[in-house]
Amino acid sequence: MSEATRKFFEALERHGHERLLKKTNGTIRFDLERDHEVDHWFVEIRGGVVRVSQQSRAADTVIRSDDAFFDRMVRGEAKPHPAWLRNDITFKGQIRLVSLLERLFAPPPNARHPRIDARDRGRQG
């Protein structure tokens, strides 16, 4: 498994409570393929509390990807919905959990919040 993937899941576990997911309950298993092997990451979300383990358990949603592409999502270079439309990732289960995942991944490189961008443009003008 890559260092970026390991750090992503460790950060989720360390953070513990994610306020953006406070109304969410569900489980997601990530099956990340590499060199004819599969790494499993199990994420449980209960009222915004996030727990992570490396188990291959039944889950509400199972997301499958190769580890190199998953690293791109972790770095903010790709997003889950467009990746699914291109078949870069596949999933079984509840699409609402895939949608909520977008909140957990890094923003695209050089991304700026729209309010900050508008404020800065106002200062230049």
Protein Blocks (a to p, Z undefined) as FASTA:
>chain_A
ZZklmmmmmmmmmnopafklmmggcdddddddeehiacddddddeehiacddddddddfb
dcdddfklmmmmmnopacfklmmmnopaccedjfklmmmmmmmpccdehiacfklmmmmm
mmmZZ
